[in-house]
Amino acid sequence: MEFGVGSIVEGKVTGITKFGAFVSLPGGRSGLVHISEIAYSYVNDVKDHLTEGQEVKVKVIGIDDSNRINLSIKKAMDPPPRPQRSAGQGGPRHGGFGSRQGGGRSGARASSEPESFEERLKHFMQTSDSKLSEMKYTEKRSSRRGRR
């Protein structure tokens, strides 16, 4: 059986290492599922998710120049649903990274108007630059005091 990148096939786990698992594929071929391609959640130990002899569905995600086959278990299945966040959930969303109430922004943003990632990043960078320059200015002033 010949398969290429993007193919989803059944295989059997033949070996487990600390960096992934080897899977026997149809046609006498085998491939590697890297630890990062085993599950959508964090995988600390491959043995927590797979056992030798286990039948798995894998997706071929790459074949390199040496004909080694890279596989993914998580890409062969649907991703888990993302939890929906309600308006009152999610912690300190308004104001960005560690900002104080009312600091740096004029007026409160309406909760129905989500801020884009670029806007949040721009605000963070401006706040960060401002704090850095303030710290440098304070350091210069305090170092001058010691020279009197």
KEMAR-454376 format. One record per residue: residue number from 1; y, z, x of N, C-alpha, C, CB in turn; residue in one letter. Coordinates in steps of 0.001 Angstrom, whole numbers, plus 500000, padded with zeros to 6 digits. Each point is the difference from the previous one (the first is absolute). Glycine has a CB too. Layout:
// KEMAR-454376
k, n_c2, n_c3, n_c1, ca_c2, ca_c3, ca_c1, c_c2, c_c3, c_c1, cb_c2, cb_c3, cb_c1, r
NUM, Y, Z, X, Y, Z, X, Y, Z, X, Y, Z, X, A
...
//
This chain:
// KEMAR-454376
k, n_c2, n_c3, n_c1, ca_c2, ca_c3, ca_c1, c_c2, c_c3, c_c1, cb_c2, cb_c3, cb_c1, r
1, 498804, 500000, 500854, 501196, 500000, 499146, 501235, 500000, 500882, 498777, 501230, 498156, M
2, 502090, 497830, 501597, 501237, 499928, 500773, 501140, 500561, 499155, 499163, 497972, 501288, E
3, 501665, 502859, 499319, 501134, 500570, 499283, 501199, 500019, 500922, 498483, 501407, 498559, F
4, 502699, 498613, 500833, 501227, 499982, 500779, 500917, 501132, 499583, 499795, 497530, 500266, G
5, 501380, 502456, 500316, 500988, 501027, 499695, 500333, 499943, 498515, 500947, 499875, 502346, V
6, 499024, 501301, 497024, 500267, 500099, 498570, 498747, 500133, 499166, 502019, 498677, 500380, G
7, 496820, 501039, 500204, 498738, 500115, 499267, 499663, 501465, 499746, 499196, 497852, 501029, S
8, 500244, 502420, 497817, 499515, 501344, 499678, 498482, 499909, 499908, 502151, 500644, 498746, I
9, 497174, 500178, 502071, 498541, 499963, 500077, 499433, 501414, 499962, 500106, 497858, 501316, V
10, 498593, 502223, 498390, 499283, 501275, 500027, 499411, 500173, 501388, 499472, 499887, 497512, E
11, 500521, 501346, 502980, 499416, 500289, 501296, 499429, 501397, 500030, 501598, 498432, 501069, G
12, 497772, 501902, 500053, 499388, 501315, 500150, 500532, 500638, 501277, 497909, 499261, 498753, K
13, 502520, 501997, 501147, 500516, 500732, 501152, 498840, 500232, 500972, 501820, 501130, 498592, V
14, 498339, 498375, 502652, 498938, 500138, 500995, 500344, 501006, 501089, 499362, 497655, 499537, T
15, 501917, 502657, 500615, 500390, 500954, 501025, 501376, 500568, 499702, 498607, 498777, 501677, G
16, 501586, 502490, 498702, 501281, 500667, 499775, 500510, 500518, 501333, 499357, 500643, 497630, I
17, 501910, 499072, 502658, 500649, 500505, 501201, 501240, 500768, 499583, 499119, 498078, 501399, T
18, 501570, 502510, 499571, 501215, 500739, 499655, 501144, 499069, 499599, 499288, 501800, 501574, K
19, 500614, 496901, 498768, 501077, 499057, 499675, 499662, 499069, 498845, 500673, 500110, 502364, F
20, 498133, 500017, 497040, 499658, 499139, 498890, 498513, 499939, 499751, 502012, 498692, 500487, G
21, 497553, 500239, 498841, 498589, 499838, 499665, 499605, 498539, 500168, 500108, 501943, 498389, A
22, 498686, 497853, 502110, 499449, 498658, 500122, 499203, 499692, 498745, 499913, 500171, 502526, F
23, 500256, 498611, 496976, 499371, 499588, 498755, 499208, 498726, 500242, 501844, 501066, 498643, V
24, 496887, 498947, 500938, 499136, 498825, 500066, 500339, 499098, 498820, 498146, 501303, 501169, S
25, 502070, 497419, 499110, 500410, 499037, 498985, 498889, 498985, 499760, 502410, 500303, 500659, L
26, 497661, 498946, 498244, 499015, 498943, 499754, 500015, 498973, 501137, 500265, 500332, 497509, P
27, 498583, 499082, 502758, 499916, 498981, 501039, 499802, 500590, 501387, 501439, 498563, 498599, G
28, 498225, 502713, 501473, 499735, 500624, 501293, 501242, 500346, 500808, 497904, 498762, 499994, G
29, 503243, 501112, 499429, 501247, 500333, 500704, 500370, 501448, 499724, 500786, 497608, 499844, R
30, 500133, 502920, 500948, 500507, 501357, 499755, 501478, 500039, 500333, 497742, 501019, 500505, S
31, 502936, 499996, 498962, 501431, 500137, 500219, 500378, 501463, 500045, 500413, 497813, 498866, G
32, 500855, 502429, 501459, 500512, 501359, 500130, 501033, 500281, 498922, 499575, 499939, 502470, L
33, 500268, 501204, 496881, 501020, 500512, 499087, 500735, 501075, 500781, 498641, 499489, 497857, V
34, 502606, 500244, 502513, 500796, 500990, 500732, 500272, 501191, 499084, 501068, 498186, 501432, H
35, 499105, 502986, 499157, 500227, 501235, 499235, 501173, 499864, 499033, 499078, 501307, 501918, I
36, 501921, 497905, 498452, 501180, 499824, 499139, 499715, 499097, 498802, 501439, 500325, 502008, S
37, 497412, 498999, 497991, 499652, 499083, 498915, 498892, 500536, 499099, 500689, 498135, 501471, E
38, 498992, 503163, 498657, 498909, 500573, 499213, 500461, 500418, 498605, 498944, 500780, 502123, I
39, 502203, 499885, 497795, 500462, 500507, 498704, 501511, 499958, 499936, 497984, 501478, 499821, A
40, 502544, 498581, 498957, 501456, 500027, 499822, 500578, 501349, 500395, 499791, 498332, 498155, Y
41, 499382, 502701, 501854, 500463, 501318, 500425, 499781, 500143, 501508, 499479, 500989, 497710, S
42, 501069, 500079, 502886, 499848, 500249, 501426, 498536, 500321, 500311, 502391, 500837, 500147, Y
43, 497066, 498515, 500875, 498617, 500234, 500409, 500017, 500695, 501353, 499168, 497968, 498710, V
44, 500432, 503298, 501302, 499945, 500757, 501249, 498664, 499771, 500695, 501554, 501732, 499043, N
45, 497370, 498254, 500173, 498659, 499811, 500534, 499282, 498960, 499152, 499927, 502382, 500876, D
46, 499573, 496571, 499768, 499331, 498907, 499301, 498799, 500521, 499210, 500755, 498396, 501789, V
47, 498564, 502611, 498756, 498794, 500537, 499356, 500303, 500690, 498673, 499004, 500287, 502258, K
48, 502251, 500046, 497494, 500378, 500574, 498707, 499977, 498945, 498890, 501416, 501690, 501200, D
49, 498633, 497021, 499189, 500093, 498914, 499020, 498776, 499092, 499979, 502445, 500083, 500298, H
50, 496871, 499789, 500841, 498880, 499071, 500102, 498778, 500663, 500629, 501626, 498115, 500184, L
51, 497187, 501339, 499488, 498763, 500443, 500645, 499232, 498756, 500445, 499898, 502136, 498586, T
52, 499297, 498012, 502451, 499175, 498875, 500457, 499024, 499614, 498906, 500216, 500742, 502399, E
53, 499627, 497953, 497394, 499112, 499495, 498957, 500694, 499774, 498673, 498174, 501169, 501130, G
54, 503071, 499288, 498740, 500743, 499855, 498742, 500376, 498541, 499776, 500892, 502344, 500231, Q
55, 498918, 497178, 498542, 500428, 498655, 499615, 501493, 500044, 499681, 497682, 499423, 499093, E
56, 503081, 499646, 501479, 501445, 499963, 499770, 500448, 498571, 499726, 500318, 502011, 501486, V
57, 500750, 497878, 497749, 500651, 498718, 499765, 501163, 499928, 500983, 499323, 499916, 497510, K
58, 500755, 499011, 503284, 501038, 499863, 501020, 500702, 498660, 499869, 498702, 501491, 501536, V
59, 502528, 498494, 498936, 500769, 498760, 500040, 500194, 499609, 501453, 501178, 500545, 497820, K
60, 498607, 498192, 502500, 500219, 499503, 501355, 501508, 499831, 500180, 497719, 498811, 500077, V
61, 502866, 501981, 500845, 501454, 499927, 500196, 500373, 499306, 501307, 500227, 502092, 498670, I
62, 498765, 497603, 502134, 500301, 499288, 501232, 498750, 499664, 500787, 502182, 501148, 500065, G
63, 497890, 497728, 500648, 498946, 499598, 500937, 500737, 499586, 501268, 498337, 499227, 498152, I
64, 501407, 501496, 502945, 500754, 499709, 501222, 499347, 498877, 500811, 500771, 502387, 500049, D
65, 499803, 497314, 501117, 499531, 498900, 500841, 498571, 500206, 500495, 502353, 499623, 500687, D
66, 497223, 501635, 499415, 498644, 500304, 500447, 499014, 500057, 498835, 500971, 501263, 501919, S
67, 499461, 498275, 496906, 499195, 500003, 498774, 499654, 501393, 499498, 499081, 497844, 500730, N
68, 501704, 503164, 499648, 499807, 501343, 499445, 500668, 500029, 498629, 499925, 501088, 502324, R
69, 499393, 499547, 496749, 500465, 500001, 498609, 500630, 501357, 499688, 498193, 498337, 499323, I
70, 503051, 501628, 500213, 500708, 501216, 499569, 499903, 500091, 498487, 501601, 499902, 501979, N
71, 498007, 501270, 497548, 499749, 500199, 498581, 500880, 501102, 499424, 497658, 499228, 500345, L
72, 502470, 500771, 498331, 500732, 501045, 499296, 499249, 500364, 498726, 502199, 499180, 500949, S
73, 497583, 502105, 498877, 499398, 500475, 498746, 501095, 500164, 498955, 498140, 501184, 501258, I
74, 503003, 499367, 499160, 501050, 500278, 499018, 500609, 498723, 499418, 500483, 502117, 501219, K
75, 499554, 496799, 499554, 500559, 498756, 499465, 499017, 499256, 499100, 501412, 499839, 502039, K
76, 497326, 500613, 497949, 499007, 499404, 499116, 500031, 500634, 498619, 498583, 499500, 501981, A
77, 502225, 501559, 497851, 500111, 500658, 498692, 501469, 500052, 499586, 497919, 501387, 500455, M
78, 502293, 498893, 498288, 501365, 500109, 499493, 500647, 501273, 500536, 499367, 498717, 497915, D
79, 501934, 501231, 502395, 500675, 501216, 500456, 500081, 501019, 498874, 501328, 498656, 501650, P
80, 498675, 502637, 498704, 500116, 501021, 498954, 501367, 499903, 499333, 498417, 501517, 501254, P
81, 501671, 498845, 497477, 501300, 499928, 499315, 500978, 500995, 500601, 498860, 499271, 497891, P
82, 502390, 500301, 502230, 501045, 500883, 500519, 500464, 500909, 498882, 500730, 498278, 501701, R
83, 499417, 503013, 498587, 500470, 500911, 498946, 501436, 499664, 499603, 498471, 501808, 500868, P
84, 501777, 498220, 497831, 501339, 499740, 499487, 500857, 501235, 500170, 499097, 498339, 498352, Q
85, 502135, 501482, 502111, 500927, 501120, 500154, 500910, 500046, 498785, 499922, 499827, 502528, R
86, 500183, 501350, 496883, 500919, 500144, 498878, 501385, 500316, 500556, 498134, 500798, 498453, S
87, 502876, 499151, 500698, 501390, 500183, 500445, 500230, 501367, 500634, 500721, 498452, 498193, A
88, 498588, 502588, 501352, 500218, 501339, 500548, 499090, 500334, 501163, 500725, 500684, 497768, G
89, 498501, 498374, 502700, 499025, 500262, 501041, 500450, 499413, 501327, 498195, 500025, 498282, Q
90, 501228, 500452, 502817, 500211, 499317, 501261, 500865, 500720, 500999, 499712, 497990, 498744, G
91, 500742, 503199, 500980, 500746, 500756, 501000, 501410, 499489, 500204, 497865, 500484, 501095, G
92, 502704, 499745, 500092, 501402, 499651, 500258, 500198, 498509, 500180, 500305, 502217, 501047, P
93, 499796, 497060, 497858, 500180, 498551, 500044, 501472, 499635, 500165, 497964, 499718, 498567, R
94, 502899, 500982, 500728, 501428, 499680, 500041, 500627, 500587, 501251, 500093, 499939, 497489, H
95, 500708, 499276, 503186, 500724, 500496, 501159, 499352, 499653, 501318, 500794, 501810, 498587, G
96, 497995, 497645, 501409, 499404, 499552, 501250, 499386, 501113, 500810, 501629, 498196, 500009, G
97, 498393, 501646, 501278, 499309, 500860, 500932, 500799, 501260, 500293, 498915, 497994, 500986, F
98, 500695, 503129, 498433, 500575, 501299, 500331, 501476, 500137, 499735, 498279, 500153, 501666, G
99, 502274, 499027, 497471, 501439, 500126, 499766, 500268, 501160, 499054, 500315, 497527, 500371, S
100, 500879, 503013, 499754, 500380, 501117, 499139, 500502, 499473, 498673, 500573, 501404, 502000, R
101, 499453, 499476, 497017, 500460, 499629, 498660, 501435, 499494, 500077, 498463, 501709, 498946, Q
102, 501758, 497074, 500614, 501351, 499454, 499947, 500537, 499549, 501339, 500380, 501456, 498093, G
103, 498872, 498683, 502992, 500506, 499629, 501315, 499827, 498532, 500288, 499492, 502269, 500775, G
104, 501570, 497058, 499637, 499905, 498635, 500463, 500120, 498944, 498925, 498620, 500878, 501765, G
105, 501147, 499429, 496995, 500081, 498997, 498945, 501049, 500405, 498988, 497588, 499403, 500327, R
106, 503079, 499618, 499146, 500974, 500302, 498956, 499336, 499788, 498658, 501940, 499332, 501478, S
107, 497870, 501745, 497791, 499397, 499917, 498676, 498492, 499937, 500065, 502032, 498863, 499198, G
108, 497339, 501513, 499717, 498549, 499987, 499942, 499529, 498639, 499522, 499945, 502477, 499556, A
109, 498959, 497063, 500977, 499411, 498736, 499629, 499198, 500208, 498716, 499912, 499230, 502429, R
110, 500140, 499825, 496673, 499244, 500111, 498755, 498512, 499933, 500317, 501891, 498947, 498680, A
111, 497316, 501916, 500674, 498578, 500059, 500307, 499262, 498723, 499602, 500114, 502462, 499704, S
112, 500440, 496743, 499377, 499345, 498770, 499590, 500273, 498866, 500984, 500183, 500737, 497623, S
113, 500633, 499501, 503389, 500375, 498973, 500963, 499360, 500311, 501354, 502184, 499591, 498777, E
114, 496572, 499945, 501463, 499339, 500342, 501262, 500668, 499318, 501187, 497859, 500296, 498758, P
115, 502163, 500417, 502337, 500604, 499493, 501217, 498939, 499212, 500766, 501644, 501946, 500102, E
116, 498721, 496907, 500441, 499031, 499215, 500753, 499755, 500638, 501360, 500730, 497909, 498804, S
117, 498191, 501683, 501823, 499657, 500532, 501318, 501119, 499712, 500999, 497550, 499686, 499501, F
118, 502991, 499099, 500444, 501064, 499627, 500932, 501228, 500891, 499829, 499159, 497642, 499973, E
119, 501198, 502655, 498763, 501146, 500870, 499747, 499748, 501405, 500512, 500574, 498634, 498000, E
120, 498203, 501878, 501772, 499668, 501342, 500469, 499998, 500051, 501521, 498639, 500391, 497931, R
121, 500823, 498549, 502712, 499976, 499951, 501459, 501417, 499924, 500559, 497754, 498876, 499926, L
122, 503091, 500315, 499463, 501390, 499877, 500446, 500708, 501354, 499897, 500045, 497577, 499266, K
123, 499752, 503121, 499623, 500616, 501310, 499812, 499490, 500990, 501035, 500236, 499534, 497554, H
124, 498445, 500442, 502700, 499421, 500888, 501003, 500593, 499727, 501377, 497883, 500114, 498663, F
125, 502231, 498619, 501708, 500535, 499639, 501319, 501462, 500442, 500127, 498419, 498031, 500108, M
126, 502360, 501777, 498838, 501403, 500425, 500037, 500089, 501512, 500153, 500655, 498036, 498571, Q
127, 498553, 502685, 500670, 499998, 501458, 500077, 499547, 500453, 501375, 499549, 500149, 497540, T
128, 499425, 499216, 502980, 499465, 500347, 501308, 501031, 499742, 501097, 497689, 499467, 499182, S
129, 502943, 499354, 500779, 501035, 499685, 500997, 501143, 500994, 499935, 499393, 497588, 499857, D
130, 501007, 502768, 498927, 501081, 500949, 499820, 499635, 501353, 500605, 500700, 498797, 497911, S
131, 498089, 501677, 501819, 499560, 501287, 500536, 499889, 499963, 501513, 498775, 500433, 497880, K
132, 500736, 498454, 502670, 499887, 499881, 501455, 501367, 500031, 500673, 497902, 498680, 499697, L
133, 503038, 500565, 499760, 501324, 499980, 500607, 500669, 501367, 499868, 500204, 497544, 499487, S
134, 499556, 503147, 499408, 500538, 501344, 499810, 499401, 500963, 501022, 500321, 499534, 497548, E
135, 498384, 500339, 502713, 499343, 500861, 500990, 500537, 499729, 501400, 497942, 500062, 498571, M
136, 502246, 498658, 501779, 500515, 499645, 501324, 501409, 500555, 500182, 498588, 497909, 500014, K
137, 502242, 501985, 498937, 501356, 500507, 500066, 499991, 501517, 500197, 500784, 498106, 498531, Y
138, 498352, 502592, 500744, 499888, 501453, 500112, 499524, 500389, 501394, 499515, 500166, 497538, T
139, 499534, 499099, 503030, 499506, 500289, 501345, 501095, 499815, 501037, 497713, 499291, 499298, E
140, 503084, 499643, 500580, 501079, 499758, 500956, 501014, 501139, 499954, 499678, 497514, 499756, K
141, 500672, 502914, 499024, 500989, 501071, 499855, 499465, 501299, 500579, 500915, 498894, 497944, R
142, 497823, 501432, 501812, 499470, 501279, 500484, 499815, 499961, 501517, 498842, 500371, 497787, S
143, 500887, 498470, 502803, 499850, 499937, 501444, 501349, 500112, 500690, 497956, 498596, 499717, S
144, 503132, 501006, 499645, 501344, 500132, 500580, 500444, 501452, 500010, 500569, 497696, 499212, R
145, 499011, 503084, 499821, 500413, 501391, 499904, 499522, 500813, 501195, 499957, 499798, 497521, R
146, 498876, 499860, 502990, 499449, 500757, 501124, 500732, 499743, 501305, 497816, 499926, 498868, G
147, 502986, 499037, 501243, 500663, 499632, 501249, 501358, 500688, 500181, 498824, 497812, 499875, R
148, 501710, 502836, 499130, 501353, 500559, 500075, 500184, 500864, 501126, 500156, 499867, 497687, R
//
